[in-house]
Amino acid sequence: MQKQAVLNLLGLARRASRLTTGDQLVLGAIRSGEAKLVFVASDASANTRKKFSDKSSYYQVPLVTMFSKMDLSQAIGSDRAMIAVTDAGFAKKMQELLT
């Protein structure tokens, strides 16, 4: 598993405008089928983690909770606790690196 490579890809996806960030926007991306992979910070509140876990499970979107809010924020250059990757290519490569 290559955590730093995944974080680097998140930054690249941000620069390519292939991410959606923020609570409501990520939920909307999951519901619309736009989200291919969702990151929720491991130190987000239990309620937030459960909400995104349930939504991701229902809509069959892979969910990653191994990164802290600080890790995710540094990777994309913005203070965020949840991120949706909207590009299938980025999502596939990130999942390969995480396994």
Steps between C-alpha positions, in 0.01 A plus 500: 500500500640837398327770701718786383444409134122514559531842664712620206233377259236688701697820448529426129127430476432832677706688243315315223162600655402137553404534868191608687552617858273599784222321684195573285682498166654159568161359606351636177781344295438163667124519435544605137751223427770757424725387787726205417692496831436683827752599766376584851751608764565244772469774759165631371210469744342157548171633364668628183691175445178298545301723263758471224554130564127433467463711184808348339382151582149560365624655173791252474777761504832392657582687821847565644540609864870443559618862467469774761346838429849650501622246239206570268523876548871510422454280195247730335610832648165570660354424845265205432388186685320334207594473134334329205711399200286547188739356243496123446868487400622678813268291718621172347868587546443611861320176581785298345751688717291444814487121464 
